[in-house]
Amino acid sequence: MSSEPKVKGPASYFPSIEKTYGKPVAHWLAILEGTEQCKHMEYVALLKSAHQLGHGHANALVAYFLAQK
């Protein structure tokens, strides 16, 4: 068994996000950083409509992004 602790929360989606969309998480966080400040679901809607991310992936990125602020 691995001695590394299992990643929990929004960051647990990061490997899937990078594999699915072919861009590092830093790319998506930079997009959010460069966007005018808005509410959680507005950020999610932006990622879904402008970048075709799925709801779960967009939600995880936004939750992580906002928790870092």
N, C-alpha and C positions, 0 to 999 in steps of 0.2 A: 504494500500500500504506500501511497505517496505521503510524505511527511508535511507537504505544503498544505496550509489551510485552504478550504474550499472558498472561492470567491462568492460573495452573496450580494444581493441588492442589484441596483442598475448595472454595475460593472460586470455582472455575470453574463450579460448580453453582449459584451464587447467583442469576444472572438467571433460570434455569429454575425455581428454587424460588419466586421472587417471582411469576413469570408463572403458574405452575401453581396455587399456593395463595392468591394474591391478598393476601399479607401480606409486609411487608419482612423481611429476614433478622434485623433487630434484634428483631422480635417473637419469632421462634423462639429466638434466643439468650437473650432475657429469660425465656422459659419454662424453658430449661435452667438458667439462673442461679437461678431460684426453686425449683428442684427439689432435694431432698435429694441430697447427693453420692453418686454410685454409679458403677458401672463403665461403660465405653464401651457395651457391648451392652445394658445396662439402660436407658441413655439412649435408644438407638436404639429399643428395644422400646416405651418410653413414647411417643415421637413417632409411631411406627407405630400403636399401639393407641389412644391417646387423641386423636390429631390426624390420623389417616389419611394420614400422609406415606408415600411409597414408601421402600423400603429404602435405595436409593442416596442420595436426598435427605436422609433422616434421618442416615445414616452420615456424609455430608459435613458437615452442621451440627455433629454431635457431634465429629468430628475437628477441625474448626476451633475449636469451643468449648474443647475440652480443650487444644489447642495454645496458646491464649491465656492459660491459667492458669499 
